[in-house]
Amino acid sequence: MRKILVIGVGAGDPAYVTVQAVRAMNAADVFFVVDKGDVKDDLVALRKEVLDRHVTSPGYRVVELAEPHRDRTPATSAGYESAVGDWHGRRAAMFADAFATELGPDGVGALLVWGDPSLYDSTLRIFDLLADRGDADGAVPFEVEVVPGVSSVAALAARHRIILNRIGRPFLVTTGRRLREDGWPDGVPDVVVMLDAGCAFEHFTGRGMTVYWGAYLGTPDELLVAGPLDEVAGRIREVRTEARARKGWIMDTYLLRAP
Ligand SMILES: C[S@@+](CC[C@H](N)C(=O)[O-])C[C@H]1O[C@@H](n2cnc3c(N)ncnc32)[C@H](O)[C@@H]1O
């Protein structure tokens, strides 16, 4: 049967790639790369660097797939979830077609996933959609193996030398959009924020919080700011705005810690 390896390659530094990931990469015949056609060429370049550095077995192929259209206009979480659902359906069809045409019956394909595949990444959800579809539209069966990677959250904690939870307490990982819409969660003293298109932390000033912020973690452009939120919120906004303008994109993650 065809096999697809979903390989977490870490969130930035090529040295985040684990020994298990290297072994998995060297077992793959075909790497499927989704070309997002956007400004994040740096991310595609980083993935290529990972392949160049770690794949020693010759003869692998790279198949580029064009990212299906995604509606990014919805203003609410409900609209956002439905637009993402449609987009996942189109991505599932794209992968089904690629696996059938590019892999032999016992071929091994691989997808390099940024950070860790278990965290805000749709690859495994899309493969569940494919499993539900069975062999509709000529889709071929395949098994999936997952290799964990160093997530941006792990990188953030390591760079600030912090533990994400207080002793015996929970922490929440959420998106900037959700935190803005839902407000601070009850009974949770620590919140990790990802996918924040704005500066959701600004809604939580005046409460004695501490922030640990990081952008482009693990890359030569890495930026770190930490301190009392009331004192550093303005600086984070400035640094973020300047970096985003200079590079054309930004990926940042932060921990908000209630007193
Ligand atoms: C689609 S999610 C993917 C997360 C990824 N699977 C992981 O394990 O980190 C993208 C978000 O992850 C965070 N992120 C990923 N890489 C990052 C990095 N190198 N530095 C800071 N944040 C990062 C940002 O919040 C970004 O908006």
The ligand as a Tripos MOL2 file, in Angstrom:
@<TRIPOS>MOLECULE
LIG
   27    29     1     0     0
SMALL
NO_CHARGES

@<TRIPOS>ATOM
      1 C1         -0.2560   27.4630   10.8480 C.3       1 LIG1
      2 S1          0.5030   27.6140   12.4160 S.3       1 LIG1
      3 C2          1.6560   26.3160   12.3610 C.3       1 LIG1
      4 C3          2.2180   25.9450   13.6990 C.3       1 LIG1
      5 C4          3.2510   24.8300   13.6090 C.3       1 LIG1
      6 N1          2.6470   23.5590   13.2380 N.3       1 LIG1
      7 C5          4.0430   24.6610   14.8980 C.2       1 LIG1
      8 O1          4.1710   23.5260   15.3860 O.co2     1 LIG1
      9 O2          4.5620   25.6600   15.3870 O.co2     1 LIG1
     10 C6          1.4570   29.0530   12.1420 C.3       1 LIG1
     11 C7          1.6530   29.8560   13.4210 C.3       1 LIG1
     12 O3          2.6490   29.2280   14.2080 O.3       1 LIG1
     13 C8          3.4380   30.1880   14.8490 C.3       1 LIG1
     14 N2          4.8170   30.0320   14.3580 N.ar      1 LIG1
     15 C9          5.2570   29.0720   13.5130 C.ar      1 LIG1
     16 N3          6.5740   29.1750   13.3260 N.ar      1 LIG1
     17 C10         6.9930   30.2150   14.0760 C.ar      1 LIG1
     18 C11         8.2520   30.8040   14.3060 C.ar      1 LIG1
     19 N4          9.3680   30.3390   13.7270 N.pl3     1 LIG1
     20 N5          8.3180   31.8630   15.1420 N.ar      1 LIG1
     21 C12         7.2020   32.3370   15.7470 C.ar      1 LIG1
     22 N6          5.9850   31.8150   15.5660 N.ar      1 LIG1
     23 C13         5.8730   30.7660   14.7400 C.ar      1 LIG1
     24 C14         2.8480   31.5500   14.5090 C.3       1 LIG1
     25 O4          1.9170   31.8820   15.5170 O.3       1 LIG1
     26 C15         2.1660   31.2630   13.2080 C.3       1 LIG1
     27 O5          1.1050   32.1740   12.9800 O.3       1 LIG1
@<TRIPOS>BOND
     1     1     2 1
     2     2     3 1
     3     2    10 1
     4     3     4 1
     5     4     5 1
     6     5     6 1
     7     5     7 1
     8     7     8 2
     9     7     9 1
    10    10    11 1
    11    11    12 1
    12    11    26 1
    13    12    13 1
    14    13    14 1
    15    13    24 1
    16    14    15 ar
    17    14    23 ar
    18    15    16 ar
    19    16    17 ar
    20    17    18 ar
    21    17    23 ar
    22    18    19 1
    23    18    20 ar
    24    20    21 ar
    25    21    22 ar
    26    22    23 ar
    27    24    25 1
    28    24    26 1
    29    26    27 1
@<TRIPOS>SUBSTRUCTURE
     1 LIG1         1 GROUP 0 **** ****
